[in-house]
Amino acid sequence: MQQLETDYLVIGSGAMGMAFCDELIAGTNASIIIVDKHHQPGGHWNDAYPFVRLHQPSAFYGVNSKKLGNNTIDATGLNKGLYELATNSEVCGYFDQVMQRQFLSSGRVRYFPSCEYLGNGQFSSLLSDEKYSVSFKKEVDATYMNVVVPSKRPPPFFLEGNAKCAPINELPVLGKKYNAFVIVGAGKTAIDAVLFLLKNDVKPQKISWIMPRDSWILDRAQIQPTFESIGMALTSQIIPGSQSEDIDDFFDKISKAGGLLRIDDNVKPTMYRCSTVTKAELEQLKRVENVIRKGRVKSINDTEIVLEHGSIPTNLETLHVDCAGDGLAKRPSVPIFNERKITLQSVRTCQQVFSAGLLGYVEASFKDDAKKNELCKPVPHPNTDIDFLRNNLADVINRENWTKEPKLKNWLQTSRLNFESHILNATLKIKILSALGRLPFLRKLNKADDAQQKATENMRRLLDLQMSSR
Ligand SMILES: Cc1cc2nc3c(=O)[nH]c(=O)nc-3n(C[C@H](O)[C@H](O)[C@H](O)COP(=O)(O)OP(=O)(O)OC[C@H]3O[C@@H](n4cnc5c(N)ncnc54)[C@H](O)[C@@H]3O)c2cc1C
């Protein structure tokens, strides 16, 4: 057993562990040991399907100290006109460079890939008999988001006879051998599977889509690090949200204004998990007409798919593509800073790397756990439509608390992980131009702040109404 000593013992070199350590390296002199079961950093991106891309612009993904991508605007394809999205190999290559050229070369980080953490400072190699025992000041759990991708677990339904089912990872190699495809799942992975087939000229009539729940989807044009995207969010989400009477009216108004999208305008979604698409992608998805809404799949055999609310025929020439499952399973929030233990969680909806970077900054810059927890209230991964309101509200509260702390306010204004920092820079230019009398944008900015406040108050009222009607 090798004995080791360190200030921080970090479990997980996924995007969150990396973004957290990056801030610790920048803001402290601490030593760090990082342990991960994977052979290289990047976490679940190592197991992702070959055609996956980031679902958000590369511009604000990764670690704070290193740019990802070139801020290129895509000139072709379904993401045309929007910021580039890194592929999984770009993401893994990027994290490998951060580890090799920044973390390890700092002389303060020791990295133990292909090792499993067993608790209590103990870990062991997955490739040899080597065992380690670490004496540490703080343990950082960077595994709590519990990302589960279909390729790393058996399908969540029974397979009987010779029915063929494969995770989305196998679609590029297996696709050609099959006559028809059944996509199982309604989240972003399923969306990617459908888009992949259509892009490769599979006729929409050959695709069936099992959608246990319909989902509200974000328009990627509104998640761009640009001033225009504030304008879009203002007119399509914030203003309609501030004027709605009840929850149904809230989603109705926002969807009519284009602030939330859905696959079928006649079906009311009950799910919200931060999936994003472009309008061009949505048009493609709508080409698939055979959408099955009979609940989750229970089993698949040679001739039939049995679902919670009925069954549909299938055959042995059909490939069933497993895109079911949670991705990021919703786990109960726990205090992030708890004496010798730090549990990384989101503090802004669906912005895991931003959150981990902010937590690293807070750990490096503030002393008292109570203060740190007050600043960093977890925002769990959303699941239902109502979570859209809950999470927006939680985001607003956290943001208000952060901006009251000058140090943190400065980090927010300068960190590339904060999409608003890109907009703030642009906004600053606009303010200067406006002051010079060339642009009348200042009034628009004030209008956005007022509308945001009204929308927040209204969301609070709607959530109270919802709670009291139960
Ligand atoms: C397909 C897909 C696309 C996504 N796109 C985006 C996006 O565009 N933007 C965005 O912000 N988010 C996106 N996400 C969310 C994404 O999950 C986060 O961005 C981020 O990658 C999560 O990182 P993580 O470090 O929390 O988890 P992981 O990547 O799962 O890393 C955790 C690490 O901990 C290790 N580990 C676990 N247990 C142990 C143990 N006992 N011992 C040792 N090591 C252990 C694992 O091996 C793993 O490497 C996407 C998610 C998916 C599934």
The ligand as an SDF file (V2000), in Angstrom:
LIG
                    3D

 53 58  0  0  0  0  0  0  0  0999 V2000
  -24.5240   13.6430  -24.1680 C   0  0  0  0  0  0  0  0  0  0  0  0
  -24.3280   14.7510  -23.1840 C   0  0  0  0  0  0  0  0  0  0  0  0
  -24.0950   16.0510  -23.6420 C   0  0  0  0  0  0  0  0  0  0  0  0
  -23.9030   17.0990  -22.7180 C   0  0  0  0  0  0  0  0  0  0  0  0
  -23.6930   18.3620  -23.1870 N   0  0  0  0  0  0  0  0  0  0  0  0
  -23.4970   19.3640  -22.3110 C   0  0  0  0  0  0  0  0  0  0  0  0
  -23.2400   20.6910  -22.7520 C   0  0  0  0  0  0  0  0  0  0  0  0
  -23.2050   20.9800  -23.9290 O   0  0  0  0  0  0  0  0  0  0  0  0
  -23.0420   21.6530  -21.8190 N   0  0  0  0  0  0  0  0  0  0  0  0
  -23.0900   21.3850  -20.4870 C   0  0  0  0  0  0  0  0  0  0  0  0
  -22.8760   22.2830  -19.6750 O   0  0  0  0  0  0  0  0  0  0  0  0
  -23.3220   20.1460  -20.0480 N   0  0  0  0  0  0  0  0  0  0  0  0
  -23.5370   19.1410  -20.9250 C   0  0  0  0  0  0  0  0  0  0  0  0
  -23.8000   17.8900  -20.4650 N   0  0  0  0  0  0  0  0  0  0  0  0
  -23.8790   17.6990  -19.0350 C   0  0  0  0  0  0  0  0  0  0  0  0
  -22.5490   17.0930  -18.6120 C   0  0  0  0  0  0  0  0  0  0  0  0
  -22.8900   15.9750  -17.9020 O   0  0  0  0  0  0  0  0  0  0  0  0
  -21.6130   18.0130  -17.8890 C   0  0  0  0  0  0  0  0  0  0  0  0
  -21.2490   19.0520  -18.7430 O   0  0  0  0  0  0  0  0  0  0  0  0
  -20.3210   17.3620  -17.4210 C   0  0  0  0  0  0  0  0  0  0  0  0
  -19.6290   16.7300  -18.4600 O   0  0  0  0  0  0  0  0  0  0  0  0
  -20.5660   16.4550  -16.2590 C   0  0  0  0  0  0  0  0  0  0  0  0
  -19.3180   16.2360  -15.7170 O   0  0  0  0  0  0  0  0  0  0  0  0
  -19.0930   15.5710  -14.3270 P   0  0  0  0  0  0  0  0  0  0  0  0
  -17.6670   15.8300  -14.0260 O   0  0  0  0  0  0  0  0  0  0  0  0
  -20.1290   15.9900  -13.3680 O   0  0  0  0  0  0  0  0  0  0  0  0
  -19.4050   14.0140  -14.5550 O   0  0  0  0  0  0  0  0  0  0  0  0
  -18.6040   12.8540  -15.3150 P   0  0  0  0  0  0  0  0  0  0  0  0
  -18.2520   13.2550  -16.6740 O   0  0  0  0  0  0  0  0  0  0  0  0
  -19.4720   11.6410  -15.1790 O   0  0  0  0  0  0  0  0  0  0  0  0
  -17.2750   12.6590  -14.4650 O   0  0  0  0  0  0  0  0  0  0  0  0
  -17.2570   11.9590  -13.2400 C   0  0  0  0  0  0  0  0  0  0  0  0
  -15.9890   11.1420  -13.2150 C   0  0  0  0  0  0  0  0  0  0  0  0
  -15.9120   10.5030  -11.9380 O   0  0  0  0  0  0  0  0  0  0  0  0
  -15.3360    9.2370  -12.1060 C   0  0  0  0  0  0  0  0  0  0  0  0
  -15.7210    8.3780  -10.9760 N   0  0  0  0  0  0  0  0  0  0  0  0
  -16.9560    8.0790  -10.5180 C   0  0  0  0  0  0  0  0  0  0  0  0
  -16.8800    7.2650   -9.4450 N   0  0  0  0  0  0  0  0  0  0  0  0
  -15.5630    7.0460   -9.2150 C   0  0  0  0  0  0  0  0  0  0  0  0
  -14.8280    6.2900   -8.2610 C   0  0  0  0  0  0  0  0  0  0  0  0
  -15.4290    5.5720   -7.2980 N   0  0  0  0  0  0  0  0  0  0  0  0
  -13.4860    6.2770   -8.3360 N   0  0  0  0  0  0  0  0  0  0  0  0
  -12.8410    6.9910   -9.2890 C   0  0  0  0  0  0  0  0  0  0  0  0
  -13.4710    7.7250  -10.2180 N   0  0  0  0  0  0  0  0  0  0  0  0
  -14.8120    7.7610  -10.1820 C   0  0  0  0  0  0  0  0  0  0  0  0
  -15.9050    8.7360  -13.4280 C   0  0  0  0  0  0  0  0  0  0  0  0
  -15.0500    7.7570  -13.9860 O   0  0  0  0  0  0  0  0  0  0  0  0
  -15.9280   10.0290  -14.2570 C   0  0  0  0  0  0  0  0  0  0  0  0
  -14.7890   10.1640  -15.0490 O   0  0  0  0  0  0  0  0  0  0  0  0
  -23.9760   16.8320  -21.3370 C   0  0  0  0  0  0  0  0  0  0  0  0
  -24.2170   15.5200  -20.8900 C   0  0  0  0  0  0  0  0  0  0  0  0
  -24.4020   14.4880  -21.7870 C   0  0  0  0  0  0  0  0  0  0  0  0
  -24.6750   13.0880  -21.2540 C   0  0  0  0  0  0  0  0  0  0  0  0
  1  2  1  0
  2  3  1  0
  2 52  2  0
  3  4  2  0
  4  5  1  0
  4 50  1  0
  5  6  2  0
  6  7  1  0
  6 13  1  0
  7  8  2  0
  7  9  1  0
  9 10  1  0
 10 11  2  0
 10 12  1  0
 12 13  2  0
 13 14  1  0
 14 15  1  0
 14 50  1  0
 15 16  1  0
 16 17  1  0
 16 18  1  0
 18 19  1  0
 18 20  1  0
 20 21  1  0
 20 22  1  0
 22 23  1  0
 23 24  1  0
 24 25  2  0
 24 26  1  0
 24 27  1  0
 27 28  1  0
 28 29  2  0
 28 30  1  0
 28 31  1  0
 31 32  1  0
 32 33  1  0
 33 34  1  0
 33 48  1  0
 34 35  1  0
 35 36  1  0
 35 46  1  0
 36 37  1  0
 36 45  1  0
 37 38  2  0
 38 39  1  0
 39 40  1  0
 39 45  2  0
 40 41  1  0
 40 42  2  0
 42 43  1  0
 43 44  2  0
 44 45  1  0
 46 47  1  0
 46 48  1  0
 48 49  1  0
 50 51  2  0
 51 52  1  0
 52 53  1  0
M  END
$$$$
